[in-house]
Amino acid sequence: MAEGREGYTRLISRIANQFPDALGRSDSPEQLAELLEYYNNLEGNRMAILQNLETVEEIQLGVAADAMALTDRYKANLQISRTNDAALDLAMREVDNWNSRFANKGSADKSPE
């Protein structure tokens, strides 16, 4: 619910609770008050979920950094060993191809100022 609409709804709920006789026979001001309370509870849950999401994203960033560190270390070792192993050299050509297509793309596309 938009912030302005929530305030409007709370105002109407407060007035309806003060003047229940002005409502229709089948209307109960408690119904709107209960919905607003439920909405508040959901908002609290939403905030907790957002905090958890932030934590998960931070953990993901850490795991990604660790994975890239291992990737760089493994690549360096594989590059050294490829000179002595033809099958490894052939397998590493895919890495060479990958690097030629994607590595340092951002800096190559920038024009000198």
Biopython code that builds the backbone (N, CA, C, O; Angstrom):
import numpy as np
from Bio.PDB.StructureBuilder import StructureBuilder

atoms = [
    (1, "MET", "N", (0.859, -1.157, 0.000)),
    (1, "MET", "CA", (0.000, 0.000, 0.000)),
    (1, "MET", "C", (0.911, 1.228, 0.000)),
    (1, "MET", "O", (1.880, 1.291, 0.757)),
    (2, "ALA", "N", (0.607, 2.160, -0.817)),
    (2, "ALA", "CA", (1.404, 3.384, -0.895)),
    (2, "ALA", "C", (1.329, 4.133, 0.433)),
    (2, "ALA", "O", (0.336, 4.048, 1.155)),
    (3, "GLU", "N", (2.391, 4.862, 0.737)),
    (3, "GLU", "CA", (2.482, 5.535, 2.031)),
    (3, "GLU", "C", (1.299, 6.480, 2.267)),
    (3, "GLU", "O", (0.712, 6.477, 3.349)),
    (4, "GLY", "N", (0.953, 7.268, 1.283)),
    (4, "GLY", "CA", (-0.172, 8.187, 1.418)),
    (4, "GLY", "C", (-1.491, 7.456, 1.586)),
    (4, "GLY", "O", (-2.354, 7.894, 2.346)),
    (5, "ARG", "N", (-1.653, 6.348, 0.883)),
    (5, "ARG", "CA", (-2.898, 5.584, 0.975)),
    (5, "ARG", "C", (-3.011, 4.896, 2.331)),
    (5, "ARG", "O", (-4.108, 4.739, 2.867)),
    (6, "GLU", "N", (-1.869, 4.488, 2.880)),
    (6, "GLU", "CA", (-1.907, 3.851, 4.192)),
    (6, "GLU", "C", (-2.386, 4.856, 5.245)),
    (6, "GLU", "O", (-3.224, 4.527, 6.085)),
    (7, "GLY", "N", (-1.861, 6.059, 5.196)),
    (7, "GLY", "CA", (-2.299, 7.093, 6.133)),
    (7, "GLY", "C", (-3.786, 7.388, 5.997)),
    (7, "GLY", "O", (-4.493, 7.562, 6.989)),
    (8, "TYR", "N", (-4.244, 7.442, 4.760)),
    (8, "TYR", "CA", (-5.666, 7.680, 4.477)),
    (8, "TYR", "C", (-6.516, 6.552, 5.059)),
    (8, "TYR", "O", (-7.551, 6.798, 5.679)),
    (9, "THR", "N", (-6.068, 5.316, 4.852)),
    (9, "THR", "CA", (-6.804, 4.150, 5.342)),
    (9, "THR", "C", (-6.850, 4.145, 6.869)),
    (9, "THR", "O", (-7.882, 3.831, 7.462)),
    (10, "ARG", "N", (-5.739, 4.491, 7.497)),
    (10, "ARG", "CA", (-5.699, 4.540, 8.964)),
    (10, "ARG", "C", (-6.628, 5.639, 9.506)),
    (10, "ARG", "O", (-7.279, 5.457, 10.535)),
    (11, "LEU", "N", (-6.681, 6.770, 8.807)),
    (11, "LEU", "CA", (-7.574, 7.860, 9.202)),
    (11, "LEU", "C", (-9.030, 7.408, 9.125)),
    (11, "LEU", "O", (-9.802, 7.624, 10.059)),
    (12, "ILE", "N", (-9.401, 6.782, 8.013)),
    (12, "ILE", "CA", (-10.783, 6.297, 7.846)),
    (12, "ILE", "C", (-11.093, 5.248, 8.909)),
    (12, "ILE", "O", (-12.192, 5.236, 9.462)),
    (13, "SER", "N", (-10.134, 4.366, 9.201)),
    (13, "SER", "CA", (-10.344, 3.339, 10.218)),
    (13, "SER", "C", (-10.582, 3.963, 11.590)),
    (13, "SER", "O", (-11.473, 3.536, 12.325)),
    (14, "ARG", "N", (-9.790, 4.967, 11.931)),
    (14, "ARG", "CA", (-9.944, 5.634, 13.226)),
    (14, "ARG", "C", (-11.325, 6.291, 13.328)),
    (14, "ARG", "O", (-12.004, 6.170, 14.347)),
    (15, "ILE", "N", (-11.728, 6.981, 12.272)),
    (15, "ILE", "CA", (-13.037, 7.658, 12.279)),
    (15, "ILE", "C", (-14.169, 6.630, 12.306)),
    (15, "ILE", "O", (-15.161, 6.817, 13.011)),
    (16, "ALA", "N", (-14.022, 5.546, 11.541)),
    (16, "ALA", "CA", (-15.059, 4.509, 11.527)),
    (16, "ALA", "C", (-15.205, 3.865, 12.897)),
    (16, "ALA", "O", (-16.316, 3.519, 13.299)),
    (17, "ASN", "N", (-14.099, 3.699, 13.623)),
    (17, "ASN", "CA", (-14.169, 3.143, 14.979)),
    (17, "ASN", "C", (-14.828, 4.115, 15.952)),
    (17, "ASN", "O", (-15.462, 3.691, 16.918)),
    (18, "GLN", "N", (-14.683, 5.408, 15.707)),
    (18, "GLN", "CA", (-15.320, 6.419, 16.569)),
    (18, "GLN", "C", (-16.817, 6.553, 16.283)),
    (18, "GLN", "O", (-17.607, 6.877, 17.171)),
    (19, "PHE", "N", (-17.192, 6.296, 15.017)),
    (19, "PHE", "CA", (-18.588, 6.461, 14.600)),
    (19, "PHE", "C", (-19.089, 5.190, 13.896)),
    (19, "PHE", "O", (-19.417, 5.233, 12.711)),
    (20, "PRO", "N", (-19.151, 4.076, 14.609)),
    (20, "PRO", "CA", (-19.561, 2.818, 13.965)),
    (20, "PRO", "C", (-21.010, 2.831, 13.476)),
    (20, "PRO", "O", (-21.359, 2.096, 12.551)),
    (21, "ASP", "N", (-21.853, 3.662, 14.090)),
    (21, "ASP", "CA", (-23.256, 3.712, 13.684)),
    (21, "ASP", "C", (-23.436, 4.371, 12.324)),
    (21, "ASP", "O", (-24.484, 4.209, 11.699)),
    (22, "ALA", "N", (-22.436, 5.112, 11.853)),
    (22, "ALA", "CA", (-22.532, 5.775, 10.547)),
    (22, "ALA", "C", (-22.235, 4.802, 9.402)),
    (22, "ALA", "O", (-22.454, 5.129, 8.236)),
    (23, "LEU", "N", (-21.742, 3.624, 9.732)),
    (23, "LEU", "CA", (-21.445, 2.616, 8.699)),
    (23, "LEU", "C", (-22.690, 1.815, 8.362)),
    (23, "LEU", "O", (-23.698, 1.873, 9.067)),
    (24, "GLY", "N", (-22.600, 1.070, 7.273)),
    (24, "GLY", "CA", (-23.704, 0.188, 6.907)),
    (24, "GLY", "C", (-23.871, -0.917, 7.936)),
    (24, "GLY", "O", (-22.948, -1.212, 8.695)),
    (25, "ARG", "N", (-25.041, -1.523, 7.959)),
    (25, "ARG", "CA", (-25.330, -2.575, 8.939)),
    (25, "ARG", "C", (-24.365, -3.745, 8.860)),
    (25, "ARG", "O", (-24.009, -4.334, 9.880)),
    (26, "SER", "N", (-23.946, -4.077, 7.659)),
    (26, "SER", "CA", (-23.064, -5.240, 7.505)),
    (26, "SER", "C", (-21.589, -4.886, 7.675)),
    (26, "SER", "O", (-20.731, -5.767, 7.623)),
    (27, "ASP", "N", (-21.289, -3.604, 7.877)),
    (27, "ASP", "CA", (-19.893, -3.182, 8.028)),
    (27, "ASP", "C", (-19.493, -3.150, 9.494)),
    (27, "ASP", "O", (-20.271, -2.745, 10.357)),
    (28, "SER", "N", (-18.274, -3.581, 9.758)),
    (28, "SER", "CA", (-17.733, -3.575, 11.113)),
    (28, "SER", "C", (-16.389, -2.863, 11.088)),
    (28, "SER", "O", (-15.495, -3.284, 10.354)),
    (29, "PRO", "N", (-16.218, -1.807, 11.859)),
    (29, "PRO", "CA", (-14.957, -1.076, 11.843)),
    (29, "PRO", "C", (-13.772, -1.933, 12.300)),
    (29, "PRO", "O", (-12.628, -1.663, 11.934)),
    (30, "GLU", "N", (-14.048, -2.957, 13.095)),
    (30, "GLU", "CA", (-12.983, -3.847, 13.552)),
    (30, "GLU", "C", (-12.339, -4.600, 12.389)),
    (30, "GLU", "O", (-11.161, -4.956, 12.440)),
    (31, "GLN", "N", (-13.123, -4.834, 11.348)),
    (31, "GLN", "CA", (-12.586, -5.572, 10.194)),
    (31, "GLN", "C", (-11.416, -4.807, 9.556)),
    (31, "GLN", "O", (-10.380, -5.398, 9.252)),
    (32, "LEU", "N", (-11.583, -3.506, 9.356)),
    (32, "LEU", "CA", (-10.515, -2.694, 8.778)),
    (32, "LEU", "C", (-9.350, -2.574, 9.756)),
    (32, "LEU", "O", (-8.191, -2.627, 9.345)),
    (33, "ALA", "N", (-9.645, -2.414, 11.047)),
    (33, "ALA", "CA", (-8.585, -2.317, 12.055)),
    (33, "ALA", "C", (-7.760, -3.605, 12.085)),
    (33, "ALA", "O", (-6.536, -3.555, 12.204)),
    (34, "GLU", "N", (-8.430, -4.759, 11.977)),
    (34, "GLU", "CA", (-7.719, -6.048, 11.957)),
    (34, "GLU", "C", (-6.849, -6.174, 10.708)),
    (34, "GLU", "O", (-5.725, -6.673, 10.779)),
    (35, "LEU", "N", (-7.362, -5.727, 9.573)),
    (35, "LEU", "CA", (-6.568, -5.768, 8.343)),
    (35, "LEU", "C", (-5.324, -4.896, 8.462)),
    (35, "LEU", "O", (-4.243, -5.288, 8.023)),
    (36, "LEU", "N", (-5.478, -3.720, 9.052)),
    (36, "LEU", "CA", (-4.330, -2.824, 9.231)),
    (36, "LEU", "C", (-3.297, -3.418, 10.187)),
    (36, "LEU", "O", (-2.093, -3.262, 9.984)),
    (37, "GLU", "N", (-3.771, -4.096, 11.225)),
    (37, "GLU", "CA", (-2.846, -4.761, 12.149)),
    (37, "GLU", "C", (-2.097, -5.883, 11.419)),
    (37, "GLU", "O", (-0.885, -6.034, 11.573)),
    (38, "TYR", "N", (-2.822, -6.652, 10.636)),
    (38, "TYR", "CA", (-2.211, -7.726, 9.850)),
    (38, "TYR", "C", (-1.191, -7.148, 8.861)),
    (38, "TYR", "O", (-0.117, -7.716, 8.662)),
    (39, "TYR", "N", (-1.536, -6.031, 8.257)),
    (39, "TYR", "CA", (-0.627, -5.350, 7.326)),
    (39, "TYR", "C", (0.661, -4.953, 8.054)),
    (39, "TYR", "O", (1.755, -5.118, 7.515)),
    (40, "ASN", "N", (0.531, -4.436, 9.261)),
    (40, "ASN", "CA", (1.715, -4.078, 10.049)),
    (40, "ASN", "C", (2.594, -5.287, 10.325)),
    (40, "ASN", "O", (3.818, -5.216, 10.214)),
    (41, "ASN", "N", (1.960, -6.400, 10.685)),
    (41, "ASN", "CA", (2.720, -7.627, 10.933)),
    (41, "ASN", "C", (3.451, -8.078, 9.673)),
    (41, "ASN", "O", (4.603, -8.507, 9.740)),
    (42, "LEU", "N", (2.789, -7.981, 8.538)),
    (42, "LEU", "CA", (3.436, -8.357, 7.281)),
    (42, "LEU", "C", (4.607, -7.433, 6.975)),
    (42, "LEU", "O", (5.625, -7.885, 6.451)),
    (43, "GLU", "N", (4.482, -6.161, 7.290)),
    (43, "GLU", "CA", (5.570, -5.210, 7.052)),
    (43, "GLU", "C", (6.788, -5.574, 7.891)),
    (43, "GLU", "O", (7.922, -5.486, 7.419)),
    (44, "GLY", "N", (6.557, -5.981, 9.129)),
    (44, "GLY", "CA", (7.656, -6.433, 9.979)),
    (44, "GLY", "C", (8.344, -7.652, 9.394)),
    (44, "GLY", "O", (9.570, -7.757, 9.414)),
    (45, "ASN", "N", (7.543, -8.573, 8.874)),
    (45, "ASN", "CA", (8.107, -9.761, 8.231)),
    (45, "ASN", "C", (8.891, -9.382, 6.980)),
    (45, "ASN", "O", (9.952, -9.944, 6.711)),
    (46, "ARG", "N", (8.368, -8.435, 6.223)),
    (46, "ARG", "CA", (9.045, -7.999, 4.997)),
    (46, "ARG", "C", (10.412, -7.411, 5.333)),
    (46, "ARG", "O", (11.397, -7.684, 4.648)),
    (47, "MET", "N", (10.466, -6.607, 6.382)),
    (47, "MET", "CA", (11.737, -6.003, 6.781)),
    (47, "MET", "C", (12.736, -7.070, 7.223)),
    (47, "MET", "O", (13.921, -6.983, 6.899)),
    (48, "ALA", "N", (12.268, -8.070, 7.958)),
    (48, "ALA", "CA", (13.152, -9.158, 8.384)),
    (48, "ALA", "C", (13.679, -9.930, 7.183)),
    (48, "ALA", "O", (14.850, -10.310, 7.146)),
    (49, "ILE", "N", (12.813, -10.158, 6.203)),
    (49, "ILE", "CA", (13.230, -10.872, 4.988)),
    (49, "ILE", "C", (14.264, -10.052, 4.229)),
    (49, "ILE", "O", (15.242, -10.607, 3.728)),
    (50, "LEU", "N", (14.063, -8.737, 4.135)),
    (50, "LEU", "CA", (15.034, -7.885, 3.446)),
    (50, "LEU", "C", (16.389, -7.921, 4.148)),
    (50, "LEU", "O", (17.430, -7.940, 3.491)),
    (51, "GLN", "N", (16.378, -7.931, 5.478)),
    (51, "GLN", "CA", (17.636, -8.025, 6.216)),
    (51, "GLN", "C", (18.319, -9.362, 5.946)),
    (51, "GLN", "O", (19.537, -9.421, 5.773)),
    (52, "ASN", "N", (17.536, -10.424, 5.910)),
    (52, "ASN", "CA", (18.097, -11.745, 5.604)),
    (52, "ASN", "C", (18.634, -11.794, 4.183)),
    (52, "ASN", "O", (19.682, -12.390, 3.934)),
    (53, "LEU", "N", (17.927, -11.174, 3.256)),
    (53, "LEU", "CA", (18.376, -11.130, 1.874)),
    (53, "LEU", "C", (19.717, -10.408, 1.786)),
    (53, "LEU", "O", (20.618, -10.845, 1.071)),
    (54, "GLU", "N", (19.843, -9.314, 2.507)),
    (54, "GLU", "CA", (21.108, -8.568, 2.506)),
    (54, "GLU", "C", (22.243, -9.445, 3.043)),
    (54, "GLU", "O", (23.351, -9.432, 2.508)),
    (55, "THR", "N", (21.962, -10.194, 4.089)),
    (55, "THR", "CA", (22.973, -11.094, 4.654)),
    (55, "THR", "C", (23.370, -12.151, 3.639)),
    (55, "THR", "O", (24.557, -12.423, 3.457)),
    (56, "VAL", "N", (22.388, -12.749, 2.977)),
    (56, "VAL", "CA", (22.675, -13.772, 1.970)),
    (56, "VAL", "C", (23.492, -13.181, 0.825)),
    (56, "VAL", "O", (24.430, -13.817, 0.344)),
    (57, "GLU", "N", (23.149, -11.976, 0.385)),
    (57, "GLU", "CA", (23.900, -11.340, -0.698)),
    (57, "GLU", "C", (25.342, -11.078, -0.289)),
    (57, "GLU", "O", (26.253, -11.253, -1.097)),
    (58, "GLU", "N", (25.565, -10.658, 0.968)),
    (58, "GLU", "CA", (26.925, -10.430, 1.442)),
    (58, "GLU", "C", (27.713, -11.739, 1.497)),
    (58, "GLU", "O", (28.895, -11.772, 1.154)),
    (59, "ILE", "N", (27.057, -12.810, 1.928)),
    (59, "ILE", "CA", (27.711, -14.119, 1.959)),
    (59, "ILE", "C", (28.051, -14.559, 0.544)),
    (59, "ILE", "O", (29.140, -15.078, 0.297)),
    (60, "GLN", "N", (27.113, -14.351, -0.398)),
    (60, "GLN", "CA", (27.366, -14.692, -1.801)),
    (60, "GLN", "C", (28.578, -13.944, -2.341)),
    (60, "GLN", "O", (29.407, -14.527, -3.039)),
    (61, "LEU", "N", (28.687, -12.662, -2.024)),
    (61, "LEU", "CA", (29.836, -11.883, -2.484)),
    (61, "LEU", "C", (31.131, -12.452, -1.931)),
    (61, "LEU", "O", (32.129, -12.534, -2.647)),
    (62, "GLY", "N", (31.126, -12.846, -0.666)),
    (62, "GLY", "CA", (32.319, -13.447, -0.067)),
    (62, "GLY", "C", (32.679, -14.766, -0.723)),
    (62, "GLY", "O", (33.847, -15.028, -1.009)),
    (63, "VAL", "N", (31.667, -15.601, -0.962)),
    (63, "VAL", "CA", (31.910, -16.888, -1.620)),
    (63, "VAL", "C", (32.428, -16.672, -3.033)),
    (63, "VAL", "O", (33.329, -17.381, -3.482)),
    (64, "ALA", "N", (31.863, -15.694, -3.736)),
    (64, "ALA", "CA", (32.314, -15.403, -5.099)),
    (64, "ALA", "C", (33.772, -14.946, -5.094)),
    (64, "ALA", "O", (34.550, -15.341, -5.962)),
    (65, "ALA", "N", (34.142, -14.120, -4.126)),
    (65, "ALA", "CA", (35.535, -13.657, -4.032)),
    (65, "ALA", "C", (36.463, -14.830, -3.757)),
    (65, "ALA", "O", (37.535, -14.928, -4.352)),
    (66, "ASP", "N", (36.055, -15.727, -2.852)),
    (66, "ASP", "CA", (36.870, -16.914, -2.567)),
    (66, "ASP", "C", (36.984, -17.813, -3.790)),
    (66, "ASP", "O", (38.057, -18.340, -4.085)),
    (67, "ALA", "N", (35.865, -17.985, -4.504)),
    (67, "ALA", "CA", (35.884, -18.832, -5.708)),
    (67, "ALA", "C", (36.803, -18.243, -6.768)),
    (67, "ALA", "O", (37.530, -18.982, -7.432)),
    (68, "MET", "N", (36.782, -16.920, -6.937)),
    (68, "MET", "CA", (37.652, -16.295, -7.930)),
    (68, "MET", "C", (39.121, -16.396, -7.531)),
    (68, "MET", "O", (39.985, -16.557, -8.393)),
    (69, "ALA", "N", (39.413, -16.305, -6.237)),
    (69, "ALA", "CA", (40.795, -16.460, -5.776)),
    (69, "ALA", "C", (41.298, -17.859, -6.092)),
    (69, "ALA", "O", (42.420, -18.028, -6.567)),
    (70, "LEU", "N", (40.460, -18.871, -5.824)),
    (70, "LEU", "CA", (40.848, -20.247, -6.163)),
    (70, "LEU", "C", (40.976, -20.428, -7.665)),
    (70, "LEU", "O", (41.889, -21.106, -8.135)),
    (71, "THR", "N", (40.070, -19.827, -8.418)),
    (71, "THR", "CA", (40.117, -19.926, -9.877)),
    (71, "THR", "C", (41.432, -19.375, -10.402)),
    (71, "THR", "O", (42.081, -19.999, -11.242)),
    (72, "ASP", "N", (41.825, -18.210, -9.910)),
    (72, "ASP", "CA", (43.087, -17.604, -10.355)),
    (72, "ASP", "C", (44.280, -18.482, -9.984)),
    (72, "ASP", "O", (45.199, -18.654, -10.784)),
    (73, "ARG", "N", (44.266, -19.040, -8.764)),
    (73, "ARG", "CA", (45.360, -19.914, -8.328)),
    (73, "ARG", "C", (45.420, -21.180, -9.174)),
    (73, "ARG", "O", (46.496, -21.594, -9.605)),
    (74, "TYR", "N", (44.255, -21.797, -9.411)),
    (74, "TYR", "CA", (44.221, -23.015, -10.223)),
    (74, "TYR", "C", (44.676, -22.733, -11.646)),
    (74, "TYR", "O", (45.425, -23.515, -12.232)),
    (75, "LYS", "N", (44.224, -21.615, -12.200)),
    (75, "LYS", "CA", (44.603, -21.267, -13.568)),
    (75, "LYS", "C", (46.115, -21.098, -13.676)),
    (75, "LYS", "O", (46.732, -21.578, -14.627)),
    (76, "ALA", "N", (46.708, -20.418, -12.703)),
    (76, "ALA", "CA", (48.155, -20.213, -12.723)),
    (76, "ALA", "C", (48.890, -21.557, -12.697)),
    (76, "ALA", "O", (49.860, -21.749, -13.430)),
    (77, "ASN", "N", (48.433, -22.475, -11.863)),
    (77, "ASN", "CA", (49.058, -23.801, -11.800)),
    (77, "ASN", "C", (48.867, -24.579, -13.095)),
    (77, "ASN", "O", (49.785, -25.236, -13.584)),
    (78, "LEU", "N", (47.648, -24.491, -13.644)),
    (78, "LEU", "CA", (47.366, -25.193, -14.902)),
    (78, "LEU", "C", (48.195, -24.611, -16.049)),
    (78, "LEU", "O", (48.658, -25.354, -16.915)),
    (79, "GLN", "N", (48.385, -23.303, -16.063)),
    (79, "GLN", "CA", (49.187, -22.664, -17.116)),
    (79, "GLN", "C", (50.631, -23.169, -17.066)),
    (79, "GLN", "O", (51.247, -23.414, -18.103)),
    (80, "ILE", "N", (51.157, -23.321, -15.863)),
    (80, "ILE", "CA", (52.532, -23.822, -15.720)),
    (80, "ILE", "C", (52.623, -25.265, -16.209)),
    (80, "ILE", "O", (53.568, -25.630, -16.909)),
    (81, "SER", "N", (51.644, -26.080, -15.842)),
    (81, "SER", "CA", (51.681, -27.508, -16.184)),
    (81, "SER", "C", (51.331, -27.800, -17.635)),
    (81, "SER", "O", (51.649, -28.881, -18.131)),
    (82, "ARG", "N", (50.696, -26.881, -18.319)),
    (82, "ARG", "CA", (50.246, -27.160, -19.688)),
    (82, "ARG", "C", (51.405, -27.329, -20.657)),
    (82, "ARG", "O", (51.250, -27.973, -21.695)),
    (83, "THR", "N", (52.564, -26.762, -20.337)),
    (83, "THR", "CA", (53.719, -26.890, -21.247)),
    (83, "THR", "C", (54.227, -28.322, -21.306)),
    (83, "THR", "O", (54.915, -28.688, -22.259)),
    (84, "ASN", "N", (53.903, -29.141, -20.311)),
    (84, "ASN", "CA", (54.388, -30.520, -20.257)),
    (84, "ASN", "C", (53.306, -31.549, -20.565)),
    (84, "ASN", "O", (53.571, -32.750, -20.508)),
    (85, "ASP", "N", (52.097, -31.106, -20.889)),
    (85, "ASP", "CA", (50.986, -32.053, -21.089)),
    (85, "ASP", "C", (50.130, -31.572, -22.259)),
    (85, "ASP", "O", (49.461, -30.543, -22.170)),
    (86, "ALA", "N", (50.158, -32.325, -23.348)),
    (86, "ALA", "CA", (49.439, -31.930, -24.565)),
    (86, "ALA", "C", (47.922, -31.913, -24.345)),
    (86, "ALA", "O", (47.239, -31.025, -24.856)),
    (87, "ALA", "N", (47.391, -32.875, -23.598)),
    (87, "ALA", "CA", (45.947, -32.926, -23.346)),
    (87, "ALA", "C", (45.508, -31.715, -22.512)),
    (87, "ALA", "O", (44.459, -31.121, -22.760)),
    (88, "LEU", "N", (46.335, -31.364, -21.517)),
    (88, "LEU", "CA", (46.029, -30.194, -20.708)),
    (88, "LEU", "C", (46.115, -28.927, -21.544)),
    (88, "LEU", "O", (45.296, -28.020, -21.398)),
    (89, "ASP", "N", (47.120, -28.868, -22.428)),
    (89, "ASP", "CA", (47.256, -27.710, -23.300)),
    (89, "ASP", "C", (46.022, -27.545, -24.182)),
    (89, "ASP", "O", (45.531, -26.433, -24.378)),
    (90, "LEU", "N", (45.532, -28.650, -24.704)),
    (90, "LEU", "CA", (44.323, -28.618, -25.533)),
    (90, "LEU", "C", (43.120, -28.158, -24.711)),
    (90, "LEU", "O", (42.315, -27.357, -25.187)),
    (91, "ALA", "N", (42.991, -28.658, -23.481)),
    (91, "ALA", "CA", (41.875, -28.262, -22.612)),
    (91, "ALA", "C", (41.974, -26.778, -22.252)),
    (91, "ALA", "O", (40.956, -26.093, -22.153)),
    (92, "MET", "N", (43.179, -26.290, -22.061)),
    (92, "MET", "CA", (43.371, -24.893, -21.670)),
    (92, "MET", "C", (43.123, -23.926, -22.823)),
    (92, "MET", "O", (43.002, -22.722, -22.597)),
    (93, "ARG", "N", (43.047, -24.422, -24.035)),
    (93, "ARG", "CA", (42.728, -23.537, -25.159)),
    (93, "ARG", "C", (41.337, -22.947, -25.022)),
    (93, "ARG", "O", (41.072, -21.833, -25.475)),
    (94, "GLU", "N", (40.457, -23.702, -24.395)),
    (94, "GLU", "CA", (39.112, -23.167, -24.146)),
    (94, "GLU", "C", (39.186, -21.985, -23.171)),
    (94, "GLU", "O", (38.452, -21.007, -23.312)),
    (95, "VAL", "N", (40.079, -22.088, -22.186)),
    (95, "VAL", "CA", (40.297, -20.977, -21.255)),
    (95, "VAL", "C", (40.887, -19.785, -22.017)),
    (95, "VAL", "O", (40.480, -18.643, -21.802)),
    (96, "ASP", "N", (41.850, -20.056, -22.909)),
    (96, "ASP", "CA", (42.442, -18.989, -23.718)),
    (96, "ASP", "C", (41.369, -18.287, -24.547)),
    (96, "ASP", "O", (41.335, -17.060, -24.637)),
    (97, "ASN", "N", (40.491, -19.098, -25.150)),
    (97, "ASN", "CA", (39.401, -18.555, -25.956)),
    (97, "ASN", "C", (38.478, -17.696, -25.090)),
    (97, "ASN", "O", (38.083, -16.598, -25.482)),
    (98, "TRP", "N", (38.149, -18.205, -23.927)),
    (98, "TRP", "CA", (37.296, -17.463, -22.993)),
    (98, "TRP", "C", (37.932, -16.124, -22.642)),
    (98, "TRP", "O", (37.269, -15.088, -22.680)),
    (99, "ASN", "N", (39.203, -16.146, -22.304)),
    (99, "ASN", "CA", (39.899, -14.916, -21.922)),
    (99, "ASN", "C", (39.991, -13.932, -23.088)),
    (99, "ASN", "O", (39.888, -12.721, -22.889)),
    (100, "SER", "N", (40.181, -14.444, -24.293)),
    (100, "SER", "CA", (40.280, -13.530, -25.438)),
    (100, "SER", "C", (38.937, -12.867, -25.733)),
    (100, "SER", "O", (38.893, -11.757, -26.263)),
    (101, "ARG", "N", (37.849, -13.543, -25.394)),
    (101, "ARG", "CA", (36.521, -12.994, -25.651)),
    (101, "ARG", "C", (36.024, -12.092, -24.538)),
    (101, "ARG", "O", (35.356, -11.092, -24.803)),
    (102, "PHE", "N", (36.341, -12.430, -23.287)),
    (102, "PHE", "CA", (35.692, -11.739, -22.179)),
    (102, "PHE", "C", (36.625, -10.985, -21.236)),
    (102, "PHE", "O", (36.183, -10.045, -20.576)),
    (103, "ALA", "N", (37.859, -11.352, -21.153)),
    (103, "ALA", "CA", (38.760, -10.727, -20.171)),
    (103, "ALA", "C", (39.075, -9.290, -20.561)),
    (103, "ALA", "O", (39.354, -8.998, -21.724)),
    (104, "ASN", "N", (39.027, -8.408, -19.592)),
    (104, "ASN", "CA", (39.365, -6.993, -19.767)),
    (104, "ASN", "C", (38.562, -6.319, -20.875)),
    (104, "ASN", "O", (39.065, -5.406, -21.530)),
    (105, "LYS", "N", (37.344, -6.747, -21.090)),
    (105, "LYS", "CA", (36.481, -6.136, -22.109)),
    (105, "LYS", "C", (36.233, -4.671, -21.793)),
    (105, "LYS", "O", (36.250, -3.829, -22.691)),
    (106, "GLY", "N", (36.000, -4.361, -20.514)),
    (106, "GLY", "CA", (35.663, -2.989, -20.128)),
    (106, "GLY", "C", (36.767, -2.007, -20.435)),
    (106, "GLY", "O", (36.495, -0.911, -20.925)),
    (107, "SER", "N", (38.009, -2.370, -20.161)),
    (107, "SER", "CA", (39.106, -1.432, -20.395)),
    (107, "SER", "C", (39.438, -1.323, -21.880)),
    (107, "SER", "O", (39.932, -0.283, -22.316)),
    (108, "ALA", "N", (39.182, -2.362, -22.665)),
    (108, "ALA", "CA", (39.484, -2.324, -24.099)),
    (108, "ALA", "C", (38.470, -1.454, -24.843)),
    (108, "ALA", "O", (38.796, -0.852, -25.866)),
    (109, "ASP", "N", (37.228, -1.392, -24.321)),
    (109, "ASP", "CA", (36.182, -0.627, -25.005)),
    (109, "ASP", "C", (36.279, 0.869, -24.749)),
    (109, "ASP", "O", (35.722, 1.665, -25.505)),
    (110, "LYS", "N", (36.982, 1.258, -23.689)),
    (110, "LYS", "CA", (37.052, 2.683, -23.349)),
    (110, "LYS", "C", (38.022, 3.384, -24.274)),
    (110, "LYS", "O", (39.118, 2.895, -24.547)),
    (111, "SER", "N", (37.594, 4.541, -24.749)),
    (111, "SER", "CA", (38.467, 5.325, -25.616)),
    (111, "SER", "C", (39.355, 6.206, -24.757)),
    (111, "SER", "O", (38.932, 6.654, -23.691)),
    (112, "PRO", "N", (40.597, 6.468, -25.209)),
    (112, "PRO", "CA", (41.489, 7.308, -24.410)),
    (112, "PRO", "C", (40.962, 8.744, -24.373)),
    (112, "PRO", "O", (40.404, 9.245, -25.350)),
    (113, "GLU", "N", (41.150, 9.379, -23.245)),
    (113, "GLU", "CA", (40.638, 10.760, -23.075)),
    (113, "GLU", "C", (41.693, 11.768, -23.365)),
    (113, "GLU", "O", (41.441, 12.969, -23.273)),
]
sb = StructureBuilder()
sb.init_structure("model")
sb.init_model(0)
sb.init_chain("A")
sb.init_seg("    ")
for serial, (resi, resn, name, xyz) in enumerate(atoms, 1):
    if name == "N":
        sb.init_residue(resn, " ", resi, " ")
    sb.init_atom(name, np.array(xyz, "f"), 0.0, 1.0, " ", f" {name:<3s}", serial, name[0])
structure = sb.get_structure()
